[in-house]
Amino acid sequence: TDKGFDKATFEKQMSVMRGQILNLTQALKDGKTPIQLVQMPRVVVERSCSGSQGRIVQMSNAFTQTFHCRKPFFSSW
């Protein structure tokens, strides 16, 4: 096992990456430019927990999308 591995941090990073993939695939489908891609709302796609039964925790393949519309604190212009 990896001593520095933190499952919670890993899941947060995966949620961000899933959102980036979702935005990228949508931008490609819609024929958007790179500028339009970076202007799309940020999306976090989190894995939904299906619950637990006793000591066994089951992870489902269901996901929840959260849109973040906050403007970035920096600007290129």
Helices and strands as residue ranges (DSSP letters): H 7-30, H 34-38, E 42-53, E 56-68
